[in-house]
């Protein structure tokens, strides 16, 4: 059948998608070279740390510029992937891309969140016990940067995003999260310390360091 490989970023959506086919044999963190860096990769150490707290083996792979598709396929082939789990919700280009990648690697793509209502998913994820930290936001959500989000304040985030015409799930990059705890965490990630705030053309990203106490 092959290995079950979950694409994981350290954020809520990818981990929640993986939970639908838990446990994966591998968690795969892919490093892309983008003009605006991903908060997940700015804080790669914490991304890996929180994922390893789920007990799943984590692999980090840097993709060559212009060879992203080819490199991803090669990694999946080396892992003998039979299933690829991803957390896309409604962006067609992402779905088609990973459909092609999975097919060429001889794997079946699993997209358990596809077609779901973003607001319903936002509530569902946190009601299931996720706790996250806002590590990157667009300017409209700057007041949320560095804040913890859980079931006690997700309604505030949803309302704020809706008021500003943004996706409350952050599917289009409106915000990024670092998971501190979830139903599959064996222990929670200590709350990180903020080291620096960086701005990239309307997007704000925190550089973090490991914390010294639990949430």
Backbone as numpy.savetxt, mean C-alpha at the origin, in Angstrom:
# Nx Ny Nz CAx CAy CAz Cx Cy Cz
0.74 -25.78 -8.58 -0.08 -24.56 -8.58 0.77 -23.30 -8.58
1.92 -23.34 -7.98 2.78 -22.18 -7.93 2.55 -21.37 -6.67
3.44 -20.40 -6.45 3.40 -19.59 -5.23 2.35 -18.48 -5.35
1.83 -18.09 -4.22 0.92 -16.93 -4.14 1.76 -15.71 -3.75
1.79 -14.74 -4.62 2.61 -13.54 -4.42 1.68 -12.34 -4.29
1.82 -11.57 -3.22 1.01 -10.39 -3.01 1.86 -9.14 -3.22
1.37 -8.23 -4.05 2.03 -6.94 -4.20 1.69 -6.09 -2.98
2.71 -5.71 -2.23 2.50 -4.98 -0.98 3.32 -3.70 -0.99
2.76 -2.64 -0.43 3.43 -1.35 -0.39 3.71 -0.86 1.02
3.09 -1.52 2.00 3.11 -1.01 3.37 1.87 -0.19 3.68
1.06 0.10 2.64 -0.17 0.84 2.81 -1.37 -0.08 3.01
-2.51 0.54 3.28 -3.71 -0.21 3.69 -4.33 -1.05 2.60
-4.44 -0.50 1.37 -5.19 -1.18 0.32 -4.55 -2.49 -0.09
-3.23 -2.47 -0.32 -2.56 -3.69 -0.77 -2.61 -4.77 0.31
-2.46 -4.38 1.57 -2.50 -5.39 2.63 -3.91 -5.93 2.79
-4.91 -5.07 2.68 -6.28 -5.54 2.81 -6.64 -6.49 1.67
-6.17 -6.19 0.47 -6.40 -7.11 -0.66 -5.74 -8.45 -0.38
-4.51 -8.44 0.11 -3.81 -9.69 0.39 -4.52 -10.52 1.44
-5.20 -9.85 2.39 -5.92 -10.57 3.44 -7.02 -11.46 2.88
-7.52 -11.15 1.69 -8.56 -11.98 1.08 -8.02 -13.32 0.60
-6.71 -13.43 0.48 -6.07 -14.69 0.05 -4.91 -15.01 1.00
-5.16 -14.80 2.27 -4.11 -14.95 3.27 -3.87 -16.41 3.63
-2.60 -16.80 3.85 -1.42 -15.96 3.73 -0.76 -16.13 2.36
-0.15 -15.09 1.83 0.64 -15.26 0.62 1.95 -15.97 0.95
2.54 -16.56 -0.05 3.86 -17.17 0.15 4.94 -16.11 0.21
4.72 -15.03 -0.53 5.68 -13.92 -0.54 4.93 -12.59 -0.61
5.47 -11.59 0.05 5.04 -10.21 -0.16 6.10 -9.53 -1.01
5.69 -8.90 -2.09 6.63 -8.32 -3.05 6.49 -6.80 -3.05
7.57 -6.11 -2.68 7.62 -4.65 -2.70 8.43 -4.24 -3.93
7.80 -3.54 -4.86 8.46 -3.13 -6.10 8.87 -1.66 -6.00
10.09 -1.37 -6.34 10.61 -0.01 -6.29 10.66 0.55 -7.71
9.82 1.55 -7.97 9.79 2.25 -9.24 10.53 3.58 -9.10
11.09 4.05 -10.19 11.73 5.36 -10.21 10.75 6.38 -10.78
10.12 7.16 -9.91 9.16 8.17 -10.32 9.72 9.56 -10.04
9.28 10.59 -10.80 9.72 11.96 -10.52 9.38 12.40 -9.10
8.17 12.06 -8.65 7.77 12.32 -7.26 7.90 11.00 -6.50
8.75 10.93 -5.50 8.96 9.66 -4.81 7.72 9.20 -4.05
7.58 7.90 -3.91 6.49 7.34 -3.13 6.82 7.42 -1.65
5.86 7.83 -0.81 6.11 7.83 0.64 6.50 6.45 1.15
6.00 5.40 0.48 6.33 4.04 0.91 7.82 3.76 0.72
8.40 4.34 -0.33 9.80 4.07 -0.63 10.72 5.06 0.07
10.25 6.27 0.33 11.01 7.21 1.16 11.25 6.59 2.53
10.27 5.82 2.97 10.34 5.16 4.28 10.41 3.64 4.11
11.30 3.20 3.22 11.35 1.79 2.86 11.62 0.88 4.06
12.48 1.34 4.98 12.78 0.50 6.14 11.54 0.20 6.96
10.71 1.22 7.19 9.47 1.02 7.95 8.44 0.23 7.14
8.43 0.43 5.83 7.55 -0.36 4.97 7.84 -1.84 5.13
9.11 -2.19 5.04 9.50 -3.59 5.19 9.23 -4.08 6.61
9.52 -3.25 7.58 9.34 -3.66 8.98 7.88 -3.99 9.27
6.96 -3.13 8.85 5.55 -3.40 9.17 5.06 -4.64 8.45
5.55 -4.88 7.22 5.12 -6.07 6.50 5.67 -7.35 7.12
6.90 -7.32 7.62 7.45 -8.51 8.25 6.74 -8.83 9.56
6.10 -7.82 10.17 5.34 -8.08 11.40 4.09 -8.92 11.15
3.76 -9.16 9.88 2.65 -10.06 9.56 3.11 -11.51 9.47
4.44 -11.74 9.52 4.97 -13.09 9.42 5.19 -13.58 8.01
4.94 -12.73 7.02 5.10 -13.12 5.61 6.50 -12.75 5.14
7.19 -13.65 4.41 8.49 -13.29 3.83 8.32 -12.13 2.84
9.17 -11.12 2.95 9.06 -9.92 2.11 10.28 -9.81 1.21
10.03 -9.59 -0.07 11.09 -9.38 -1.05 10.98 -7.95 -1.59
12.11 -7.27 -1.68 12.15 -5.91 -2.22 12.95 -5.95 -3.52
12.33 -5.45 -4.60 12.97 -5.50 -5.92 12.95 -4.13 -6.56
14.11 -3.64 -6.94 14.20 -2.37 -7.67 14.06 -2.66 -9.16
13.13 -1.97 -9.80 12.87 -2.16 -11.22 13.66 -1.15 -12.03
14.28 -1.61 -13.11 15.05 -0.72 -13.95 14.14 0.22 -14.73
14.57 1.48 -14.88 13.77 2.45 -15.63 13.64 1.99 -17.08
12.40 1.91 -17.54 12.13 1.44 -18.89 12.03 -0.07 -18.98
12.33 -0.77 -17.88 12.27 -2.24 -17.87 11.33 -2.73 -16.77
10.44 -1.86 -16.30 9.60 -2.21 -15.16 8.78 -3.48 -15.42
8.13 -3.53 -16.56 7.28 -4.69 -16.88 8.12 -5.96 -17.00
9.19 -5.85 -17.76 10.07 -7.00 -17.97 10.65 -7.51 -16.65
11.11 -6.59 -15.81 11.71 -6.99 -14.54 10.68 -7.64 -13.61
9.45 -7.11 -13.61 8.40 -7.68 -12.76 8.06 -9.10 -13.20
7.93 -9.30 -14.49 7.64 -10.63 -15.02 8.75 -11.60 -14.64
9.99 -11.17 -14.78 11.12 -12.05 -14.46 11.11 -12.46 -12.99
10.82 -11.51 -12.11 10.77 -11.83 -10.67 9.66 -12.84 -10.39
8.49 -12.63 -10.98 7.37 -13.56 -10.76 7.71 -14.95 -11.28
8.39 -15.01 -12.39 8.79 -16.32 -12.93 9.78 -17.00 -12.00
10.71 -16.25 -11.45 11.70 -16.83 -10.54 11.05 -17.33 -9.25
9.96 -16.68 -8.86 9.23 -17.11 -7.66 8.25 -18.24 -7.97
8.16 -18.62 -9.24 7.18 -19.63 -9.67 5.78 -19.23 -9.23
5.43 -17.97 -9.52 4.14 -17.44 -9.08 2.99 -18.10 -9.84
2.02 -18.60 -9.08 0.80 -19.13 -9.66 -0.36 -18.16 -9.52
-0.25 -17.29 -8.50 -1.25 -16.25 -8.26 -0.53 -14.94 -7.93
-1.09 -13.85 -8.42 -0.60 -12.52 -8.10 -1.75 -11.73 -7.52
-1.61 -11.26 -6.30 -2.68 -10.53 -5.61 -2.34 -9.05 -5.60
-3.28 -8.21 -6.06 -3.07 -6.77 -6.09 -4.29 -6.06 -5.52
-4.12 -4.78 -5.18 -5.18 -4.05 -4.47 -5.77 -2.90 -5.25
-5.90 -3.05 -6.58 -6.51 -1.99 -7.38 -8.03 -1.98 -7.16
-8.61 -0.79 -7.33 -10.05 -0.64 -7.07 -10.81 -0.20 -8.31
-10.31 0.82 -9.02 -11.08 1.25 -10.20 -10.24 1.85 -11.33
-8.93 1.91 -11.19 -8.10 2.49 -12.25 -7.82 1.42 -13.31
-8.46 1.55 -14.47 -8.41 0.53 -15.52 -6.99 0.26 -16.00
-6.19 1.31 -16.14 -4.82 1.12 -16.64 -4.01 0.22 -15.72
-4.21 0.37 -14.42 -3.49 -0.48 -13.47 -3.93 -1.94 -13.62
-5.24 -2.14 -13.72 -5.77 -3.50 -13.85 -5.23 -4.17 -15.11
-5.29 -3.47 -16.23 -4.83 -4.06 -17.50 -3.34 -4.36 -17.46
-2.59 -3.45 -16.83 -1.14 -3.66 -16.74 -0.83 -4.95 -15.98
-1.44 -5.12 -14.82 -1.14 -6.30 -14.02 -1.77 -7.56 -14.60
-2.87 -7.44 -15.32 -3.40 -8.59 -16.05 -2.36 -9.10 -17.04
-1.75 -8.17 -17.78 -0.73 -8.56 -18.75 0.51 -9.14 -18.10
0.96 -8.51 -17.01 2.14 -8.98 -16.31 1.91 -10.39 -15.77
0.77 -10.59 -15.11 0.47 -11.90 -14.54 0.38 -12.96 -15.63
-0.30 -12.63 -16.72 -0.47 -13.59 -17.81 0.88 -14.02 -18.39
1.76 -13.04 -18.64 3.06 -13.37 -19.22 3.93 -14.16 -18.26
3.70 -13.99 -16.95 4.47 -14.74 -15.96 3.85 -16.10 -15.66
2.70 -16.40 -16.29 2.04 -17.68 -16.06 1.27 -17.74 -14.76
0.84 -16.56 -14.27 0.10 -16.50 -13.00 -1.32 -15.99 -13.22
-2.17 -16.24 -12.25 -3.54 -15.74 -12.28 -3.63 -14.50 -11.40
-4.19 -13.43 -11.96 -4.32 -12.19 -11.20 -5.54 -12.24 -10.30
-5.35 -11.87 -9.05 -6.45 -11.75 -8.09 -6.58 -10.28 -7.67
-7.73 -9.70 -7.90 -7.99 -8.30 -7.55 -9.28 -8.23 -6.72
-9.20 -8.61 -5.43 -10.42 -8.73 -4.63 -11.14 -7.42 -4.33
-10.47 -6.28 -4.50 -11.10 -4.99 -4.22 -11.68 -4.34 -5.48
-11.45 -4.97 -6.62 -11.84 -4.34 -7.88 -13.36 -4.12 -7.96
-13.75 -2.90 -8.32 -15.15 -2.59 -8.52 -15.90 -2.21 -7.25
-15.21 -2.25 -6.11 -15.86 -1.89 -4.85 -16.01 -0.37 -4.75
-16.99 0.09 -3.98 -17.17 1.51 -3.74 -16.05 2.00 -2.81
-15.30 3.04 -3.22 -14.16 3.50 -2.41 -14.55 3.91 -0.99
-15.69 4.57 -0.83 -16.09 5.00 0.51 -16.41 3.79 1.38
-17.13 2.83 0.83 -17.44 1.62 1.59 -16.15 0.90 2.01
-15.19 0.85 1.10 -13.93 0.18 1.41 -13.17 0.91 2.51
-13.17 2.24 2.45 -12.46 3.01 3.47 -12.99 2.67 4.86
-14.31 2.65 4.99 -14.91 2.30 6.28 -14.60 0.84 6.65
-14.73 -0.04 5.68 -14.55 -1.47 5.95 -13.15 -1.79 6.44
-12.16 -1.21 5.79 -10.77 -1.48 6.16 -10.51 -1.12 7.62
-10.96 0.06 8.02 -10.68 0.50 9.39 -11.58 -0.18 10.41
-12.79 -0.53 9.99 -13.66 -1.27 10.91 -13.15 -2.68 11.16
-12.31 -3.19 10.24 -11.69 -4.50 10.43 -10.50 -4.45 11.38
-10.11 -3.25 11.82 -9.04 -3.15 12.80 -7.73 -2.57 12.31
-7.73 -1.99 11.12 -6.51 -1.34 10.63 -6.25 -0.05 11.41
-4.98 0.21 11.66 -4.52 1.48 12.19 -3.36 1.95 11.33
-3.43 3.18 10.84 -2.41 3.65 9.92 -1.94 5.04 10.30
-0.84 5.43 9.67 -0.30 6.79 9.80 -0.28 7.41 8.42
-0.72 8.65 8.31 -0.69 9.38 7.04 0.74 9.83 6.76
1.33 9.29 5.70 2.74 9.58 5.40 2.93 10.47 4.19
1.88 10.65 3.40 1.97 11.51 2.23 0.58 11.97 1.84
0.44 13.24 1.47 -0.88 13.77 1.12 -0.74 14.83 0.03
-1.82 15.01 -0.72 -1.91 16.19 -1.56 -2.26 17.38 -0.68
-2.04 18.58 -1.21 -2.16 19.79 -0.41 -3.53 19.91 0.28
-4.60 19.48 -0.42 -5.95 19.63 0.14 -6.13 18.87 1.44
-5.30 17.84 1.67 -5.43 17.03 2.88 -4.24 17.23 3.83
-3.58 18.38 3.71 -2.36 18.61 4.49 -2.59 18.51 5.99
-3.79 18.86 6.45 -4.07 18.80 7.90 -4.04 17.37 8.43
-4.09 16.36 7.51 -4.06 14.97 7.94 -2.65 14.39 7.97
-1.68 15.08 7.44 -0.33 14.53 7.36 0.23 14.26 8.75
0.72 13.05 8.95 1.29 12.66 10.23 0.28 12.16 11.24
-1.01 12.24 10.91 -2.04 11.81 11.85 -2.27 10.30 11.79
-2.72 9.74 12.88 -3.12 8.35 12.93 -4.58 8.24 12.48
-4.89 7.19 11.74 -6.26 6.95 11.30 -6.67 5.56 11.75
-7.84 5.47 12.36 -8.41 4.18 12.74 -9.92 4.31 12.71
-10.61 3.36 13.30 -12.08 3.35 13.23 -12.70 4.56 13.93
-11.94 5.21 14.81 -12.51 6.33 15.57 -12.59 7.63 14.76
-11.79 7.75 13.70 -11.80 9.00 12.95 -11.88 8.83 11.44
-12.13 7.61 10.96 -12.23 7.42 9.51 -13.40 8.21 8.94
-14.48 8.38 9.70 -15.61 9.15 9.19 -15.21 10.61 8.95
-14.31 11.15 9.76 -13.82 12.51 9.56 -13.01 12.62 8.28
-12.16 11.62 8.04 -11.35 11.62 6.82 -12.23 11.52 5.58
-13.20 10.62 5.62 -14.11 10.45 4.48 -14.86 11.74 4.20
-15.38 12.36 5.25 -16.13 13.60 5.07 -15.26 14.72 4.51
-14.02 14.81 5.01 -13.10 15.84 4.54 -12.75 15.63 3.07
-12.47 14.38 2.71 -12.13 14.08 1.32 -13.30 14.37 0.39
-14.49 13.95 0.77 -15.68 14.19 -0.05 -15.94 15.68 -0.23
-15.78 16.44 0.84 -16.00 17.89 0.80 -15.08 18.56 -0.21
-13.88 18.01 -0.36 -12.88 18.60 -1.25 -12.83 17.92 -2.62
-13.80 17.03 -2.88 -13.87 16.37 -4.17 -12.80 15.33 -4.41
-12.30 14.72 -3.33 -11.23 13.73 -3.41 -11.77 12.34 -3.11
-11.05 11.35 -3.57 -11.41 9.96 -3.28 -11.09 9.66 -1.82
-12.06 9.25 -1.02 -11.79 8.99 0.40 -10.88 7.79 0.64
-10.68 6.97 -0.40 -9.77 5.83 -0.27 -8.35 6.20 -0.68
-8.20 7.31 -1.40 -6.87 7.73 -1.86 -6.36 6.93 -3.04
-7.25 6.38 -3.85 -6.85 5.50 -4.95 -6.01 6.21 -6.00
-6.22 7.49 -6.17 -5.46 8.25 -7.17 -4.30 9.04 -6.55
-3.86 8.60 -5.41 -2.70 9.22 -4.79 -3.01 10.44 -3.94
-4.29 10.63 -3.59 -4.65 11.76 -2.74 -3.95 11.69 -1.39
-3.71 10.47 -0.92 -2.93 10.29 0.31 -2.35 8.89 0.33
-1.33 8.71 1.18 -0.68 7.41 1.35 -0.59 7.10 2.84
-0.65 5.83 3.15 -0.62 5.41 4.55 0.48 4.39 4.82
0.89 4.33 6.06 1.75 3.26 6.55 0.93 2.49 7.59
0.75 1.20 7.38 -0.03 0.40 8.32 0.78 0.17 9.59
0.20 0.52 10.71 0.83 0.28 12.01 0.30 -1.00 12.66
-0.94 -1.34 12.34 -1.53 -2.56 12.91 -2.67 -3.01 12.00
-2.94 -4.30 12.03 -4.01 -4.88 11.21 -4.38 -6.23 11.79
-5.43 -6.86 11.30 -5.80 -8.17 11.81 -4.75 -9.25 11.57
-3.83 -9.04 10.62 -2.81 -10.06 10.34 -1.46 -9.70 10.93
-1.35 -8.58 11.63 -0.10 -8.24 12.31 0.05 -9.09 13.56
1.22 -9.67 13.74 1.51 -10.42 14.95 1.81 -9.48 16.12
2.32 -8.31 15.81 2.48 -7.23 16.78 2.43 -5.93 15.99
2.10 -4.84 16.68 1.96 -3.56 15.98 3.31 -2.89 15.78
3.38 -2.05 14.77 4.58 -1.27 14.51 4.58 -0.07 15.45
5.66 0.14 16.22 5.72 1.33 17.08 5.54 2.60 16.25
4.82 3.55 16.81 4.54 4.78 16.10 5.84 5.47 15.68
6.02 5.72 14.38 7.27 6.33 13.91 7.41 7.78 14.36
8.65 8.25 14.37 8.96 9.65 14.65 9.11 10.40 13.33
8.63 11.62 13.29 8.75 12.45 12.10 10.13 13.11 12.09
10.87 12.88 11.01 12.21 13.43 10.88 12.21 14.69 10.02
11.46 14.65 8.91 11.48 15.78 7.99 10.22 15.80 7.16
9.79 16.99 6.77 8.64 17.18 5.88 9.17 17.69 4.55
8.79 17.01 3.46 9.26 17.38 2.14 8.08 17.67 1.23
8.26 18.67 0.34 7.20 19.07 -0.58 7.65 18.85 -2.02
6.78 18.23 -2.80 7.06 17.94 -4.21 5.88 18.41 -5.06
5.87 19.66 -5.47 4.86 20.14 -6.40 3.43 19.90 -5.97
3.10 20.21 -4.74 1.73 20.04 -4.27 1.48 18.77 -3.50
2.48 17.87 -3.45 2.40 16.67 -2.63 3.38 16.80 -1.47
2.94 16.40 -0.29 3.76 16.51 0.91 4.04 15.12 1.46
5.30 14.86 1.77 5.74 13.54 2.21 6.54 13.67 3.50
6.29 12.75 4.43 7.05 12.70 5.66 8.20 11.70 5.53
9.36 12.11 6.02 10.45 11.16 6.22 10.40 10.76 7.69
10.36 9.45 7.93 10.13 8.94 9.28 11.31 8.12 9.78
11.34 7.94 11.08 12.28 7.05 11.72 11.52 6.16 12.68
12.10 5.02 12.99 11.43 4.06 13.85 11.11 4.64 15.22
9.94 4.28 15.73 9.53 4.73 17.06 10.06 3.81 18.14
9.77 4.15 19.39 10.29 3.35 20.49 9.20 2.84 21.41
7.93 3.01 20.99 6.85 2.47 21.81 5.67 2.13 20.93
4.83 1.23 21.39 3.70 0.77 20.59 2.60 1.79 20.55
1.62 1.50 19.68 0.49 2.43 19.52 -0.57 2.11 20.56
